[in-house]
């Protein structure tokens, strides 16, 4: 969770484009980011892969008015609504974009090309039919914010008690450094998102970073099987909470439109 999911960039900037808040060139540049190129394959009416600009225009013509994010994990189909074939692909990728207004979904397939030391990333989004149903386990922004605050407090307490690297001053310094890099780079969310969504996404990334630091830095003082199990038990729901909050933030524009 240290990196922004590609589905998040596609949904956020795609929503801004569909709302007329950014130009197609700006939206595509933000979605592609550091990748070499993104294409979309399987769009109705197209015989092969097309560029993002054409793809987003075609989706609009097909009735798409918004884009949602799904960030599923094994045993947790977060943001998905089916059918099973789409869910399996999304679970393999760990992410997907669900269209609002037309029953399509997009799953990224990531390819690396080029010689060692000069690799570039190409992404193909597979357009597939989805079921028009409420997405699984997505909280409201308010629920996500409350859950994140509680998860961050509980996880820090548990990890500190177990003497796990990733809690305490070292983790705080790493989080602050990560936040500084993020603030100097691309926007947290695209134009059109409410401030609360930005706040929830930033907190979700902070919680996700804490989990990643705890995992990357080894077991610390938690050397017994019982302590290791306790750490795993503490981190699992925290990671799930952070993913749920990410989805809530990215989907905020569509959810607000639905309420209206």
TISE-544303 format. One record per residue: z, x, y of N, C-alpha, C in turn; residue in three letters. Coordinates in Angstrom, 3 decimals. Each point is the difference from the previous one (the first is absolute). Layout:
n_zz; n_xx; n_yy; ca_zz; ca_xx; ca_yy; c_zz; c_xx; c_yy; type
Z; X; Y; Z; X; Y; Z; X; Y; ala;
...
END
This chain:
n_zz; n_xx; n_yy; ca_zz; ca_xx; ca_yy; c_zz; c_xx; c_yy; type
0.000; 0.805; -1.209; 0.000; -0.805; 1.209; 0.000; 0.839; 1.260; unk;
-0.269; 1.271; -0.159; -0.071; 0.868; 1.168; -1.311; -0.190; 0.749; unk;
-1.014; -0.511; -0.677; -1.291; -0.184; 0.630; -0.286; -1.483; 0.164; unk;
-0.780; -0.304; 1.003; -0.374; -1.384; 0.248; -0.998; -0.462; -1.051; unk;
0.215; -1.135; -0.647; -0.962; -0.459; -0.997; -1.335; -0.349; 0.645; unk;
-1.064; 0.316; -0.696; -1.325; -0.326; 0.540; -0.162; -1.503; 0.187; unk;
0.606; -0.780; -0.873; -0.071; -1.452; 0.153; 0.671; -0.448; 1.295; unk;
1.046; 0.710; 0.417; 0.654; -0.332; 1.255; -0.898; 0.234; 1.193; unk;
-0.697; 1.147; -0.005; -0.926; 0.285; 1.106; -1.139; -1.007; 0.030; unk;
-0.549; -0.322; -1.180; -1.116; -0.957; -0.045; 0.445; -1.371; 0.493; unk;
1.161; -0.465; -0.462; 0.467; -1.320; 0.417; 0.344; -0.030; 1.487; unk;
0.747; 1.006; 0.474; 0.440; -0.013; 1.396; -1.175; 0.052; 0.967; unk;
-0.877; 0.967; -0.203; -1.119; 0.149; 0.934; -1.098; -1.018; -0.260; unk;
-0.097; -0.474; -1.242; -0.915; -1.105; -0.268; 0.448; -1.266; 0.699; unk;
1.304; -0.255; 0.003; 0.519; -1.166; 0.726; -0.247; 0.119; 1.496; unk;
0.189; 1.207; 0.544; -0.253; 0.199; 1.429; -1.469; -0.235; 0.333; unk;
-0.881; 0.450; -0.898; -1.441; -0.210; 0.216; -0.346; -1.484; -0.089; unk;
0.532; -0.684; -1.015; -0.301; -1.423; -0.166; 0.513; -0.819; 1.181; unk;
1.071; 0.479; 0.642; 0.549; -0.696; 1.165; -0.697; 0.389; 1.292; unk;
-0.960; 0.931; -0.052; -0.717; 0.426; 1.187; 0.786; 0.926; 0.902; unk;
1.011; 0.678; -0.554; 0.863; 0.865; 0.819; -0.462; 1.448; 0.024; unk;
-0.869; 0.403; -0.924; -0.534; 1.364; -0.048; -1.483; -0.071; -0.341; unk;
-0.703; 1.074; 0.303; -1.423; 0.057; -0.326; -0.183; 0.373; -1.468; unk;
-1.166; -0.305; -0.577; -0.249; 0.411; -1.380; 0.124; 1.507; -0.205; unk;
-0.485; 0.785; 0.942; 0.073; 1.458; -0.147; 1.453; 0.479; -0.029; unk;
0.828; -0.535; 0.895; 1.408; 0.405; 0.030; 0.715; -0.435; -1.272; unk;
-0.286; -1.209; -0.473; 0.652; -0.496; -1.214; -0.370; 0.867; -1.201; unk;
-1.277; 0.303; -0.160; -0.450; 0.795; -1.141; 0.590; 1.405; 0.064; unk;
0.031; 0.594; 1.182; 0.559; 1.344; 0.143; 1.476; 0.022; -0.405; unk;
0.743; -1.026; 0.386; 1.422; -0.058; -0.352; 0.190; -0.246; -1.489; unk;
-0.836; -0.818; -0.595; 0.117; -0.294; -1.432; -0.329; 1.231; -0.833; unk;
-1.058; 0.688; 0.338; -0.428; 1.172; -0.776; 1.002; 1.139; 0.147; unk;
0.542; 0.186; 1.190; 1.001; 1.043; 0.205; -0.528; 1.377; -0.349; unk;
0.711; 0.698; -0.860; -0.385; 1.352; -0.395; -0.963; 0.030; -1.177; unk;
-0.348; -1.159; -0.545; -0.966; -0.037; -1.094; -1.406; 0.273; 0.529; unk;
-0.906; 0.328; -0.922; -1.374; 0.279; 0.408; -0.769; -1.286; 0.288; unk;
0.122; -0.975; -0.884; -0.761; -1.231; 0.165; 0.631; -1.094; -0.846; unk;
-0.129; -1.238; 0.473; 0.400; -1.181; -0.767; -1.212; -0.907; -0.158; unk;
-0.168; -0.543; -1.206; -1.057; -0.976; -0.257; 0.588; -1.192; -0.739; unk;
-0.708; -1.103; 0.027; 0.426; -1.212; -0.696; -1.095; -0.398; -0.973; unk;
0.393; -0.237; -1.244; -0.955; -0.363; -1.055; 0.376; -1.349; -0.585; unk;
-1.034; -0.789; -0.319; 0.235; -1.301; -0.619; 0.036; -1.161; 0.963; unk;
-0.345; 0.236; 1.253; -0.025; -1.095; 0.964; -1.094; -1.004; -0.366; unk;
0.281; -1.281; 0.077; -1.049; -0.994; -0.237; -1.184; 0.216; 0.930; unk;
-1.190; -0.014; -0.560; -1.205; 0.189; 0.796; -0.445; 1.427; 0.149; unk;
0.792; 0.959; -0.514; -0.361; 1.415; 0.090; -0.217; 0.563; -1.404; unk;
-1.065; 0.755; -0.165; -0.338; 0.536; -1.320; 0.693; 1.320; -0.309; unk;
0.597; 0.626; 1.003; 0.659; 1.289; -0.204; 1.072; 0.223; 1.040; unk;
0.591; 1.187; 0.035; 1.051; 0.296; 0.976; -0.532; -0.050; 1.427; unk;
0.858; -0.464; 0.915; -0.362; -0.042; 1.419; 1.129; 0.623; 0.798; unk;
-0.281; 0.387; 1.233; 1.009; 0.584; 0.871; 1.022; -1.030; 0.458; unk;
1.099; 0.498; 0.543; 1.086; -0.896; 0.419; -0.413; -0.955; 1.117; unk;
-0.797; 0.484; 0.934; -0.389; -0.869; 1.119; -0.755; -1.215; -0.506; unk;
-1.000; 0.234; -0.863; -0.760; -1.110; -0.569; 0.890; -0.866; -0.880; unk;
0.877; 0.642; -0.777; 0.858; -0.749; -0.918; 0.934; -0.943; 0.740; unk;
0.635; 0.487; 1.067; 0.919; -0.853; 0.753; -0.747; -1.148; 0.681; unk;
-1.202; 0.277; 0.481; -0.813; -1.064; 0.575; -0.397; -1.034; -1.035; unk;
-0.336; 0.456; -1.216; -0.374; -0.926; -1.068; 1.186; -0.851; -0.431; unk;
1.173; 0.615; -0.087; 1.188; -0.760; -0.373; 0.301; -1.087; 1.038; unk;
-0.178; 0.339; 1.269; 0.200; -1.011; 1.052; -0.976; -1.158; -0.194; unk;
-1.257; 0.329; -0.299; -1.006; -1.039; -0.209; 0.319; -0.859; -1.218; unk;
0.693; 0.568; -0.968; 0.371; -0.736; -1.211; 1.239; -0.868; 0.211; unk;
0.587; 0.072; 1.203; 1.132; -0.854; 0.310; 1.335; 0.706; 0.091; unk;
0.020; 1.309; -0.160; 1.259; 0.741; 0.063; 0.486; 0.050; 1.443; unk;
1.246; -0.403; 0.219; 0.587; 0.027; 1.341; 1.203; 0.931; 0.096; unk;
0.441; 0.553; -1.127; 1.133; 0.912; 0.007; 0.067; 0.783; -1.295; unk;
0.800; 1.051; 0.004; 0.146; 0.867; -1.161; 1.476; 0.240; -0.279; unk;
0.374; -0.109; -1.263; 1.371; 0.268; -0.446; 0.018; 1.251; -0.871; unk;
1.192; 0.580; -0.149; 0.196; 1.175; -0.842; 0.795; -0.379; -1.240; unk;
-0.332; 0.626; -1.118; 0.800; -0.061; -1.218; 0.330; 1.429; -0.409; unk;
1.269; 0.243; -0.354; 0.438; 1.327; -0.453; 0.747; -0.153; -1.327; unk;
-0.728; -0.338; -1.064; 0.658; -0.268; -1.285; 0.443; 1.281; -0.702; unk;
0.976; -0.155; -0.871; 0.485; 1.072; -0.864; 0.284; -0.616; -1.363; unk;
0.107; 0.805; -1.046; 0.285; -0.563; -1.323; 1.217; -0.919; 0.013; unk;
-0.183; -1.215; -0.485; 1.072; -0.980; -0.014; 0.238; -0.698; 1.319; unk;
-0.810; 0.303; 1.015; 0.211; -0.572; 1.332; -1.364; -0.238; 0.671; unk;
-0.617; -1.181; -0.219; -1.341; -0.283; 0.533; 0.018; -0.360; 1.480; unk;
0.611; 0.815; 0.811; 0.240; -0.287; 1.413; -1.280; -0.278; 0.768; unk;
-0.118; -1.212; 0.537; -1.126; -0.360; 0.840; -1.202; -0.541; -0.740; unk;
0.046; -0.026; -1.330; -1.144; -0.450; -0.793; 0.095; -1.492; -0.304; unk;
-1.159; -0.594; -0.283; -0.037; -1.422; -0.347; -0.911; -0.270; -1.194; unk;
-0.583; 1.052; -0.584; -0.900; -0.178; -1.136; -1.447; -0.063; 0.450; unk;
-0.909; -0.106; -0.971; 0.200; -0.147; -1.443; 0.435; 1.313; -0.647; unk;
0.271; -0.024; -1.324; 0.476; 1.213; -0.674; -0.921; 1.198; 0.151; unk;
-1.300; -0.226; -0.016; -0.940; 1.119; 0.101; 0.166; 0.748; 1.315; unk;
0.176; -0.741; 1.072; 0.212; 0.638; 1.301; 1.360; 0.681; 0.044; unk;
1.008; -0.668; -0.536; 1.342; 0.576; 0.008; 0.055; 1.330; -0.734; unk;
-0.714; 0.106; -1.119; -0.006; 1.242; -0.770; -0.594; 1.138; 0.825; unk;
-1.108; -0.255; 0.667; -0.623; 1.031; 0.840; 0.919; 0.393; 1.159; unk;
0.612; -0.991; 0.615; 0.896; 0.279; 1.124; 1.217; 0.796; -0.458; unk;
0.522; -0.329; -1.159; 1.157; 0.724; -0.523; -0.365; 1.450; -0.308; unk;
-1.184; 0.225; -0.536; -0.443; 1.367; -0.277; -0.121; 0.810; 1.287; unk;
-0.491; -0.634; 1.065; -0.150; 0.681; 1.286; 1.317; 0.082; 0.755; unk;
0.934; -0.909; -0.292; 1.259; -0.049; 0.731; -0.107; -0.712; 1.330; unk;
-1.154; -0.583; 0.273; -0.197; -0.689; 1.278; -1.271; -0.822; -0.047; unk;
-0.109; -0.948; 0.929; -1.196; -0.824; 0.127; 0.068; -0.745; 1.323; unk;
-1.139; -0.542; 0.401; -0.081; -0.854; 1.181; -0.477; -1.370; -0.452; unk;
0.692; -1.045; 0.437; -0.345; -1.374; -0.350; -0.534; -0.700; 1.241; unk;
-1.165; -0.585; -0.112; -0.608; -0.687; 1.140; 0.637; -1.369; 0.204; unk;
0.128; -0.377; 1.247; 0.505; -1.315; 0.381; -1.160; -0.791; 0.581; unk;
-0.232; -1.202; -0.548; -1.109; -0.827; 0.455; -1.145; -0.055; -0.980; unk;
-0.044; 0.922; -0.924; -1.002; 0.037; -1.071; 0.616; 0.752; -1.175; unk;
-0.333; -0.419; -1.214; 0.692; 0.492; -1.198; -0.577; 1.322; -0.499; unk;
0.237; 1.064; 0.775; -0.439; 1.340; -0.393; 1.168; 0.974; 0.147; unk;
-0.078; 1.067; -0.785; 0.957; 1.079; 0.117; -0.712; 1.332; -0.093; unk;
0.609; 1.035; 0.545; -0.596; 1.340; 0.031; 0.990; 0.998; -0.600; unk;
-0.484; 0.773; -0.976; 0.835; 1.012; -0.648; -0.645; 1.365; 0.206; unk;
0.749; 1.003; 0.481; -0.604; 1.308; 0.254; -0.105; 0.857; -1.262; unk;
-1.119; 0.685; -0.107; -0.184; 1.050; -1.003; -0.254; 1.284; 0.772; unk;
0.832; 0.998; -0.238; -0.010; 1.228; 0.796; -0.623; 1.129; -0.808; unk;
-0.952; 0.700; 0.615; -0.689; 1.109; -0.660; 0.105; 1.245; 0.870; unk;
0.199; 1.137; -0.651; -0.013; 1.285; 0.691; -1.278; 0.733; -0.362; unk;
-0.650; 0.589; 0.997; -1.261; 0.703; -0.222; -0.005; 1.291; 0.806; unk;
-0.832; 0.945; -0.450; -0.118; 1.264; 0.713; 0.659; 1.132; -0.757; unk;
-0.268; 1.230; 0.410; 0.572; 1.169; -0.671; 1.478; 0.162; 0.303; unk;
0.691; 0.801; -0.804; 1.413; 0.278; 0.230; 0.198; 0.580; 1.400; unk;
0.985; -0.490; 0.675; 0.281; 0.455; 1.355; -0.746; -0.765; 1.057; unk;
-0.961; -0.829; -0.415; -0.769; -0.779; 0.970; -0.244; -1.402; -0.555; unk;
1.035; -0.575; -0.590; -0.118; -1.329; -0.569; -0.041; -1.060; 1.097; unk;
-0.775; -1.035; -0.216; 0.038; -1.146; 0.899; 0.146; -1.261; -0.843; unk;
0.569; -1.022; 0.606; 0.347; -1.223; -0.709; -0.958; -1.120; 0.376; unk;
-0.523; -0.650; -1.009; -0.839; -1.175; 0.184; 0.689; -1.195; -0.645; unk;
-0.065; -1.143; 0.665; 0.667; -1.198; -0.496; -1.024; -1.120; -0.155; unk;
0.004; -0.619; -1.168; -0.820; -1.187; -0.256; 0.941; -1.184; -0.205; unk;
-0.132; -1.012; 0.827; 0.776; -1.221; -0.137; -0.783; -0.992; -0.851; unk;
0.577; -0.397; -1.134; -0.633; -0.978; -0.883; 0.361; -1.406; 0.468; unk;
-1.006; -0.790; 0.314; 0.221; -1.382; 0.425; -0.052; -0.897; -1.237; unk;
1.074; -0.745; -0.225; 0.134; -0.824; -1.198; 0.559; -1.367; 0.379; unk;
-0.264; -1.013; -0.825; 0.587; -1.320; 0.283; 1.503; -0.005; -0.246; unk;
0.722; -0.746; 0.811; 1.440; -0.161; -0.180; 0.338; -1.483; -0.030; unk;
1.210; -0.277; -0.445; 0.481; -1.378; -0.053; 0.628; -0.352; 1.339; unk;
-0.317; -1.167; 0.502; 0.587; -0.468; 1.260; 1.367; -0.605; -0.293; unk;
1.024; 0.830; 0.143; 1.375; -0.411; -0.286; 0.937; 0.865; 0.831; unk;
1.237; -0.433; 0.188; 0.953; 0.814; 0.775; 0.194; 1.371; -0.641; unk;
0.029; 1.072; 0.791; 0.214; 1.340; -0.554; 1.406; 0.162; -0.548; unk;
0.141; 0.840; -1.028; 1.270; 0.141; -0.702; 1.016; 0.825; 0.788; unk;
1.206; -0.555; 0.177; 1.197; 0.738; 0.419; -0.097; 0.635; 1.380; unk;
-0.726; -0.605; 0.925; -0.124; 0.560; 1.348; 1.017; -0.673; 0.921; unk;
0.916; 0.768; 0.601; 1.013; -0.590; 0.879; -0.550; -0.225; 1.397; unk;
0.746; -0.750; 0.794; -0.314; -0.097; 1.421; 0.433; 1.290; 0.681; unk;
-0.437; 0.189; 1.239; 0.406; 1.192; 0.743; 1.509; 0.056; 0.181; unk;
0.597; -1.147; 0.303; 1.442; -0.032; 0.186; 0.741; 0.369; -1.272; unk;
-0.430; -0.556; -1.124; 0.622; 0.335; -1.287; -0.165; 1.478; -0.304; unk;
-1.206; 0.525; 0.223; -0.261; 1.409; -0.294; 0.871; 0.914; 0.839; unk;
0.186; -0.341; 1.267; 0.810; 0.838; 0.883; 1.453; 0.029; -0.460; unk;
0.532; -1.157; -0.360; 1.387; -0.057; -0.474; 0.163; 0.763; -1.318; unk;
-0.950; -0.180; -0.915; 0.077; 0.677; -1.288; -0.075; 1.518; 0.170; unk;
-0.855; 0.469; 0.909; -0.153; 1.437; 0.211; 1.274; 0.630; 0.538; unk;
0.612; -0.650; 0.970; 1.228; 0.557; 0.580; 1.077; 0.132; -1.070; unk;
0.126; -1.016; -0.841; 0.995; 0.045; -1.061; -0.359; 1.047; -1.052; unk;
-1.283; 0.085; -0.368; -0.426; 0.960; -1.018; 0.207; 1.434; 0.475; unk;
-0.300; 0.261; 1.263; 0.173; 1.353; 0.530; 1.473; 0.395; -0.019; unk;
0.861; -0.898; 0.379; 1.438; 0.294; 0.028; 0.539; 0.223; -1.417; unk;
-0.361; -0.881; -0.918; 0.512; 0.112; -1.360; -0.535; 1.247; -0.699; unk;
-1.293; 0.283; 0.183; -0.584; 1.167; -0.671; 0.613; 1.292; 0.515; unk;
0.195; 0.086; 1.315; 0.597; 1.213; 0.568; 1.405; 0.216; -0.535; unk;
0.758; -1.079; -0.097; 1.370; 0.116; -0.521; 0.003; 0.467; -1.449; unk;
-0.859; -0.593; -0.823; -0.041; 0.350; -1.421; -0.478; 1.430; -0.192; unk;
-1.075; 0.384; 0.695; -0.550; 1.345; -0.167; 0.978; 1.063; 0.496; unk;
0.695; -0.300; 1.079; 0.998; 0.949; 0.498; 1.139; 0.149; -0.996; unk;
0.434; -1.099; -0.593; 1.086; 0.044; -0.966; -0.385; 0.815; -1.237; unk;
-1.282; -0.077; -0.381; -0.480; 0.742; -1.164; -0.397; 1.423; 0.353; unk;
0.119; 0.368; 1.284; -0.380; 1.343; 0.443; -1.463; 0.276; -0.296; unk;
-0.844; -0.983; 0.288; -1.435; 0.148; -0.242; -0.668; 0.523; 1.256; unk;
-0.772; 1.078; -0.151; -0.777; 0.493; 1.146; -0.936; -1.103; 0.429; unk;
-0.074; -0.245; 1.274; -0.788; -1.106; 0.512; 0.873; -0.930; 0.821; unk;
1.317; 0.166; -0.113; 0.911; -0.759; 0.838; 0.749; 0.997; 0.887; unk;
0.271; -0.393; 1.232; 0.751; 0.887; 0.868; -0.854; 0.648; 1.066; unk;
0.512; 1.068; 0.658; -0.676; 0.618; 1.145; -1.393; 0.529; -0.319; unk;
-0.201; 0.567; -1.188; -1.319; 0.537; -0.346; -1.032; -1.116; -0.019; unk;
0.378; -1.113; -0.613; -0.920; -1.138; -0.045; -0.261; -0.543; 1.398; unk;
1.046; -0.078; 0.806; -0.170; -0.505; 1.362; -0.970; 0.883; 0.791; unk;
0.113; 1.309; -0.151; -0.900; 0.911; 0.704; -1.435; -0.185; -0.473; unk;
-0.181; -0.178; -1.301; -1.349; -0.200; -0.537; -0.595; -1.310; 0.499; unk;
0.828; -1.043; 0.036; -0.463; -1.292; 0.492; -0.396; 0.086; 1.472; unk;
0.822; 0.668; 0.804; -0.319; 0.149; 1.423; -1.295; 0.786; 0.207; unk;
-0.205; 1.047; -0.808; -1.228; 0.784; 0.109; -1.211; -0.833; -0.391; unk;
0.160; -0.804; -1.044; -1.103; -0.858; -0.436; -0.335; -1.035; 1.073; unk;
1.041; -0.568; 0.604; -0.227; -0.998; 1.046; -0.729; 0.621; 1.198; unk;
0.365; 1.228; 0.364; -0.658; 0.671; 1.125; -1.477; 0.219; -0.290; unk;
-0.305; 0.399; -1.245; -1.417; 0.189; -0.357; -0.748; -1.324; 0.051; unk;
0.642; -1.052; -0.491; -0.656; -1.308; -0.014; -0.256; -0.502; 1.415; unk;
0.984; 0.207; 0.886; -0.148; -0.491; 1.371; -1.079; 0.759; 0.758; unk;
-0.260; 1.246; -0.404; -1.020; 0.782; 0.682; -1.390; -0.275; -0.554; unk;
-0.074; -0.765; -1.099; -1.282; -0.282; -0.625; -0.456; -1.414; 0.294; unk;
-0.517; -0.666; -1.047; -0.560; -1.338; 0.175; 1.092; -1.031; 0.262; unk;
-0.428; -1.157; 0.504; 0.939; -1.074; 0.287; 0.649; -0.483; -1.291; unk;
1.225; -0.513; 0.128; 0.692; -0.520; -1.173; -0.735; -1.212; -0.560; unk;
-0.403; -0.907; 0.879; -0.794; -1.161; -0.388; -1.101; -0.204; 1.036; unk;
-0.966; -0.802; -0.360; -1.127; -0.251; 0.887; 0.390; -0.984; 1.100; unk;
-0.809; -0.097; 1.062; 0.261; -0.995; 1.046; 0.077; -1.407; -0.586; unk;
0.870; -0.820; 0.615; 0.142; -1.382; -0.440; 1.221; -0.262; -0.850; unk;
0.657; 1.069; -0.474; 1.189; -0.182; -0.822; 1.247; -0.141; 0.877; unk;
0.935; -0.870; -0.392; 1.216; -0.173; 0.804; 0.900; 1.228; -0.095; unk;
0.807; 0.260; 1.033; 0.905; 1.160; -0.021; 0.921; 0.022; -1.213; unk;
0.410; -1.166; -0.478; 0.892; -0.028; -1.160; -0.686; 0.567; -1.238; unk;
-1.305; -0.247; -0.156; -0.730; 0.553; -1.142; -0.031; 1.512; 0.075; unk;
-0.196; 0.536; 1.196; 0.014; 1.459; 0.183; 1.368; 0.557; -0.366; unk;
1.047; -0.662; 0.443; 1.372; 0.449; -0.278; 0.286; -0.026; -1.506; unk;
-0.418; -1.070; -0.667; 0.235; -0.111; -1.441; -0.777; 1.063; -0.763; unk;
-1.240; 0.257; 0.398; -0.798; 1.007; -0.692; 0.596; 1.389; 0.184; unk;
0.451; 0.309; 1.202; 0.626; 1.312; 0.242; 1.254; 0.171; -0.851; unk;
0.813; -1.048; -0.095; 1.222; 0.086; -0.801; -0.340; 0.100; -1.488; unk;
-1.034; -0.710; -0.436; -0.418; 0.079; -1.396; -0.441; 1.420; -0.352; unk;
-0.717; 0.638; 0.908; -0.422; 1.379; -0.247; 1.201; 0.944; -0.027; unk;
0.971; -0.266; 0.839; 1.214; 0.826; 0.007; 0.738; -0.117; -1.334; unk;
0.134; -1.226; -0.493; 0.654; -0.217; -1.286; -0.814; 0.641; -1.125; unk;
-1.328; -0.165; 0.050; -0.842; 0.612; -1.013; 0.098; 1.511; 0.007; unk;
0.133; 0.583; 1.175; 0.139; 1.452; 0.097; 1.318; 0.455; -0.612; unk;
1.058; -0.752; 0.223; 1.285; 0.332; -0.595; -0.091; 0.005; -1.523; unk;
-0.674; -0.997; -0.563; -0.173; -0.055; -1.449; -0.809; 1.188; -0.492; unk;
-1.088; 0.322; 0.714; -0.848; 1.117; -0.410; 0.749; 1.323; 0.058; unk;
0.779; 0.190; 1.059; 0.773; 1.237; 0.116; 0.988; 0.128; -1.148; unk;
0.643; -1.083; -0.344; 0.970; 0.033; -1.091; -0.666; 0.350; -1.320; unk;
-1.219; -0.495; -0.205; -0.719; 0.277; -1.247; -0.552; 1.420; -0.024; unk;
-0.503; 0.472; 1.125; -0.660; 1.299; 0.043; 0.988; 1.160; -0.064; unk;
1.224; -0.204; 0.452; 0.944; 1.107; 0.126; 0.902; 0.151; -1.219; unk;
-0.333; -0.663; -1.097; 0.752; 0.208; -1.229; 1.259; -0.833; -0.054; unk;
0.841; 0.311; -0.956; 1.156; -0.829; -0.284; 1.226; 0.366; 0.820; unk;
-0.033; 1.113; 0.733; 1.172; 0.383; 0.767; 1.194; 0.143; -0.912; unk;
1.104; -0.634; 0.372; 1.196; 0.068; -0.819; 0.027; -1.018; -1.121; unk;
-1.009; -0.881; -0.068; -0.019; -1.037; -1.024; -0.574; 0.567; -1.287; unk;
0.832; 0.726; -0.740; -0.490; 0.702; -1.182; 0.276; -0.756; -1.281; unk;
0.951; -0.902; -0.011; 0.290; -0.738; -1.213; -0.996; -1.137; -0.162; unk;
-0.146; -0.454; -1.239; -0.921; -1.100; -0.275; 0.418; -1.255; 0.752; unk;
1.312; -0.225; 0.087; 0.476; -1.177; 0.705; -0.313; 0.039; 1.480; unk;
0.176; 1.166; 0.617; -0.293; 0.137; 1.431; -1.496; -0.120; 0.263; unk;
-0.817; 0.582; -0.869; -1.449; -0.108; 0.161; -0.441; -1.451; -0.139; unk;
0.587; -0.721; -0.937; -0.330; -1.414; -0.166; 0.419; -0.798; 1.228; unk;
1.166; 0.354; 0.563; 0.473; -0.699; 1.202; -0.947; 0.228; 1.166; unk;
-0.489; 1.239; 0.141; -0.939; 0.281; 1.076; -1.280; -0.808; -0.179; unk;
-0.530; -0.006; -1.225; -1.222; -0.749; -0.270; 0.197; -1.481; 0.279; unk;
1.139; -0.521; -0.391; 0.299; -1.408; 0.237; 0.112; -0.299; 1.492; unk;
0.533; 0.955; 0.767; 0.139; -0.200; 1.441; -1.351; 0.038; 0.702; unk;
-0.887; 0.885; -0.448; -1.268; 0.192; 0.690; -1.032; -1.084; -0.317; unk;
0.051; -0.541; -1.209; -1.032; -0.957; -0.405; -0.062; -1.219; 0.909; unk;
1.098; -0.682; 0.247; -0.082; -1.155; 0.905; -0.278; 0.391; 1.448; unk;
0.411; 1.198; 0.400; -0.284; 0.447; 1.367; -1.498; 0.197; 0.188; unk;
-0.636; 0.645; -0.972; -1.448; 0.212; 0.081; -0.730; -1.330; 0.029; unk;
0.456; -0.952; -0.811; -0.625; -1.324; -0.017; 0.171; -0.697; 1.351; unk;
1.177; 0.101; 0.571; 0.257; -0.606; 1.303; -0.916; 0.585; 1.069; unk;
-0.211; 1.309; -0.034; -0.866; 0.643; 0.982; -1.444; -0.462; -0.156; unk;
-0.459; -0.132; -1.235; -1.371; -0.480; -0.216; -0.147; -1.438; 0.476; unk;
0.980; -0.845; -0.275; -0.058; -1.397; 0.448; -0.068; -0.061; 1.521; unk;
0.753; 0.871; 0.651; 0.004; 0.001; 1.460; -1.342; 0.470; 0.555; unk;
-0.587; 1.018; -0.633; -1.330; 0.439; 0.430; -0.992; -1.153; -0.047; unk;
-0.013; -0.720; -1.099; -0.927; -1.115; -0.146; 0.272; -1.067; 1.049; unk;
1.264; -0.301; 0.238; 0.341; -0.996; 1.023; -0.513; 0.412; 1.372; unk;
0.112; 1.290; 0.325; -0.452; 0.484; 1.305; -1.517; -0.104; 0.128; unk;
-0.728; 0.497; -0.999; -1.458; -0.038; 0.065; -0.536; -1.432; 0.006; unk;
0.730; -0.921; -0.650; -0.481; -1.372; -0.118; 0.481; -0.901; 1.148; unk;
0.720; 0.584; 0.945; 0.643; -0.816; 1.035; -0.995; -0.825; 0.802; unk;
-1.150; 0.560; 0.308; -0.984; -0.724; 0.812; -0.489; -1.247; -0.722; unk;
-0.323; 0.140; -1.284; -0.496; -1.143; -0.777; 1.111; -1.022; -0.201; unk;
1.206; 0.465; -0.290; 1.108; -0.933; -0.214; 0.291; -0.798; 1.273; unk;
-0.068; 0.640; 1.145; 0.224; -0.706; 1.260; -1.081; -1.045; 0.235; unk;
-1.220; 0.350; -0.360; -1.107; -0.951; 0.148; 0.195; -1.193; -0.918; unk;
0.493; 0.231; -1.212; 0.251; -1.094; -0.928; 1.068; -0.959; 0.527; unk;
1.051; 0.562; 0.595; 1.069; -0.849; 0.523; -0.494; -0.884; 1.139; unk;
-0.938; 0.514; 0.768; -0.527; -0.789; 1.112; -0.910; -1.115; -0.486; unk;
END
